[in-house]
Amino acid sequence: MPPPEPMPGYGELLRRGYGSLAAAARGCGDCGWELARRTWAENAHLGWAEVLLCGLCALGWTALRRACSRRLFRPFGEWCNLQPKDAAKMPESAWKLLFYSLSWSYGAYLLFCTDYPFFHDPPSVFYDWKQGMEVPTDIAIAYLLQCSFYGHSLYATAYMDTWRKDSVVMLLHHVVTLTLIASSYAFRYHNVGILVLFLHDVNDVQLEFTKLNVYFKHRGGVYHRLNDVISNIGCLTFSVSWFWFRLYWFPLKVLYATCHSSLQSVPNIPFYFFFNAMLLVLTLMNIYWFLFIVLFVAKVLLGQMQEVNDLREYDMEESRNPRKKEAGIQLPEALKEGLHLKNGLVKDKRL
């Protein structure tokens, strides 16, 4: 047997210790931001041409919305003789209803009319995942539509939409969503992205449809009961579907797949904590808005609100004070020229 190695002296131990510290200091570049940068460079696949195309489409959405508002939505509101505030907000809801109906229908087509099993088998979103794998054309189209629209929505929320109590949270939501869409495409997590978009768009369709019926129930100086009944039913179904899709199915299908199934299929999946943290932020915002919905429904049931109005409005007192309603008033010239309603006041908001 070879003789045992002599016990190193104190000086040798210090030398080895300092050497280990120096090595750790040199290896510090392999942790934190440096590791994230290298992981991004090694796994992300997003070309400048795709970014440019998305930016051009975002500008296209903005121009298309402005054209639809001027040529279609506002003239229709004038023809229906809506109340001034409703006429100012109606184009926003009509535009969003148009887009979300299109995007949700396309998402439903991908999940239920093709061979993709993602909805019924959520873990399958990570089956056969490979670095830089090719994105199917039909999913790439959905990503282009959604990413460019949320890029447009960042500008629209700040400069085109009616400013509401939760508009700051809405801006944060758009930033988180845009980051998730772009990152999931770059890292080829597009399968789970389609599932996330499908579970969220359905509520936006119901919300904008309900708001349009709220705006149209007082038009031409006449109360229309049918629109009021539809808005009440829409409010109820919207509340139930929000809980079911965003607070039940979203954790059950999406968070389970990203937090648990992803590690089973790809043990060293890149940016695991980043994506799950972003999805958690999205979940917290869904809970925040659900509290708004519960409070709104409680006010209606307790008789504190006489009718269903926009639950995201900045000034909720309008729904309690009928003296503030201006039924039958013609649309002001300011609104006809493209001015915008913000916090109940007409303010100029041009592109």
N, C-alpha and C positions, 0 to 999 in steps of 0.2 A: 504494500500500500504506500502511496506517496505520502511524504510527511505533510502534516497540516500546515497551511499558510500561516505565517506569523501574524499576530494581532497588529494591525496598523497603529502607529503612534498617533498622538493627539494632533501633531502637525499634519500628518497624512489625512486624518479625518477632516480637518479644517479645509485642506486643499480639495478633497473630494466634495465636501459640502458646498464650497464656493463654486466649484466646477458645475455642480448640479444646478445651483442658482443661476449661474451664467447661461447654462443650457436652457433653463426654463425661461429666462429673459429673452434669449434668442428665439425660442419657440413661441413667445407670446404673440408673435405675428400670426400664428396659426389659429388664434381664437378671436372671438368677437367679430368686429367689422371686417377684418381681413379674411376670416373664414367665410363670412357671408358673401364678401365680394368674389372670392374664388369659387364658391359654390354656385353663385349666380353665373359667373363666366363659363363654368363647366357644364351647367345644366340648362340654362335659359336659351331659348331659340326664338328670337323675335327680331325680325329684320327692319331696317329703316323704311323700306318700302311699305311694310304693313302698318307701321306707325303713321306714315304720311297719308296712306289711304284712309286710315281711321280718322285722322284729323280733318281731311277733306270732307268725309261723310258727316262729321260733326257740324262743320260749317253748312253743309247741305241741309241737315235737319233744321238748323236755325233759320235758313232762308226759306225753306219749305213751310215752317210753322208761321213765319211772318206773312208769307203769301196766302196761306189758308185762312189766317185770321182776317186779313184785309179783304180778301175776295169772297170768302165763303162764310166763316163763322160770324163775324160782326154784321154783315148784311142780313144774315138769317136772324140774328138777335134783334136787329132793328125791325125787321118784317114782323117778328112775333111780338114786338112792343114790350120787351122785358123791362123790368125795373133797372134803373141806371147801374146799381152795384152788381146786379146779376148779369147785366149785359157786359160789364167789364170783365167779370170772372168766367163767363161761359166759354169764350174761346180757349182758355187754358184747359178746362176740363174736356172739351170736345177734342182738342189736339191729343191730350194724353190718352183718352179713351180710344182714339183711332190707333195710336201706336201700340198700346198695351194689348189691345184686342188682336192686333197682327202678331206681336211677339209671342203672346201666350198661345195663340192658335198654332203657331209654327213650333213652339216647344212641345205642345201636346202631340203634334204630328210626329215629331222626332221620337218621343217616348212611347207612343201607343200605336203608331202606324208604320213603324220600321222594325228592324231586328234588334234595336238597342234594348237590353233588359234592365236598364239602370233603375227604373222606378220600382219594379217588382223585386229586383235583386240588387239592392244598393252596393254591397261589397264588390259587385262586378265592375264598378267604375275604375277599380285599380287592377283588374285582371289584365295580364299581359302588358302592364305599363313598362315603357322603355324610354330611356333618355332620348329626346329629340324625335320621338315617334311622329309619324305623319298624322295630321289632323284631317279627318274626313271633310269633304267639301261642304256637306250640308251643315255640319256643326260649325265649320269656319264661317259660313254665312251668318249663322245665328250670333256668333261672337262679334262679327263686324257690325251687325245691326245694333247689338246691345252696347258694345263698348263705345261706339260713336254717339249713340243716343245719350248715354250717361255723361259723355264729354260735353255734349250740347246742354244737358240738364244743369251742369255746374254754372254755366253762363245764364241759363234761363231762370233758375231759382233766384239768382241775385238781381237780374235786370229785366226779366220779362214776367215772372209769376207774381201773383198777389202775395205780399209779405204777411206771414202768419206767425203765430206764437212759437211754432216749432220749426221755423225756417232755418235756423242755425243748425238744428239737429238734422234737418233734411240735407243741408250742405255737407255735413259730416257723413251722412249716409251715402251721398253720391261719391264722395272721395273714397270711402271704404269699398263701395261697390266697384268703382272704376279700377281701384288697385287690385281687387280680387279678380276681376275679369281679365285685366292685362296680365297679371302674374300667373293665373291659372292657365292662360293660353301659352305663355312663354315656357312654363314648366310642364306643359302637356297634361294638365289636370282638367282638360276640357270636358271630360265625361261627367264629373261631379258638378262642373259649372253649369251644364245644361239643366241638371236636376235642381240646383239652387235657383236659377232664373225661373224655372217653371213654377216652383212652389211660392214665389213672391209675386209674379206678374198677375196671377188670378185675383188677388186682393185689390190691386190697382185698377183692374177692369171694373170690379164691383163698386169701388169707391167713386170713380169718375162718373159711372152711370148713375149712381145714387145722387151725386151732386148736381148733375144735369137736371134730374127731375125736381130737385129742390129749387133750382133757378127757374124752371118753367112752370111751377105751380101758381105763380102770380105773374100773369102776362096779360097785356091788353086791358089792365084795370079789372080783371076777373080772376077769381079764385078757381083753380081747376083741381077738383078732388082726386081725379085719377092719378095725376102726378104726385099728389101728397101721399096716396096709398102706396104707390110704387116706391117712393122715397122711404116710407116707413118700413116696408118689407125689405128694401135694399139695405137699410141700416141694420136690421136684424141679421140678415144673411151675411152681410159683411163682417159683423162682429163674430159670428160663429165660424166663418171660413178663415178669418184671421187667426183665431185660436187653433183651428184644426190644421191649417197649412203651415203656419209660421212657428207655432209654439208646440205643436205635437208632431207633425210629420217631419218638420225640419230637423229637430234633434234626433228623431227616431231613424231617419233615413240618411241625412247628410252628416250630422255630427258623429253618428255611430260609424259611418264609413270612413270619415277622415281621421277620427281619433283612434279607432280600433282596427278596422279592416285594412287600413292603409299599411299599418305595421306588419300585418300578417302577410300581405302580398309583396310589399317592398320594405324589408326591415330597415334599410338605410335611406328611406325616402327623404329627399332634400326639402329643407325649409318646412319641416313638420310643425314646429311650434309657431312659426310665423303665420301659416295659413290657418291653423286652428285658433290662434289668437284673433285674427281678423274675423273669422266666422263667429267667434264668441262675442266680439264687439257688435256684429250684426244682430246676434240674438238678443243682446241687451237693449239695442235700439228697438227691436220688435216688442220687447216687454214694455219699454217706455211708452210706445204708442198704444199698446194694448191697455195700459192704465188710463190713457186718454179716452179710449173707447168705453171702458167700464164706467168711468166717471160720467161720460156723456149719456150712456144708457140709463144710469142711475138717476140723473137729473130729469130725464124724460119720464121714467117710471114714477118718480116722486112728485111730478107735476111742477117742477121748477122751470121746465121749458115747455112751452105750449105746442111746439112743432119741431120737426127735424130740420136742422140747419147744418151748415158746414162745421163739423166738430173741430176743424183745424183753424178756425178763424181766430184772429188776434183779439177782437172785441166780442166776447160772448154775450155781452149785455143786450145786443141787438135782438137776440132771440127771445128775450124776456119782456122787452118794451115795445109793444105794437105801435106806439106813437111815432117811433122812428122809421116805420115802414112807409115807403113812398109809392104806393101802388098807382100804376097808370101814368107815371110821369114820363115824358118823352126823353129819349137819350140825349144828353147834352152834346153841344157841338165839340166840346173838348174831347169827349170820348170818341166821337166820330173821327177826329183827326189822329187817333192813335195814342191818346194818353192812357195812363195805366192807373189802376186802383191799388193803393198801398195803405194798409191799416185804416181803411175806410175813407181815405183821402185820395183825390185825383192827383197823380204826379206824373210828370213827363218821363217816359222810359222808352228811349229809342235805341235802335241798334247802333 
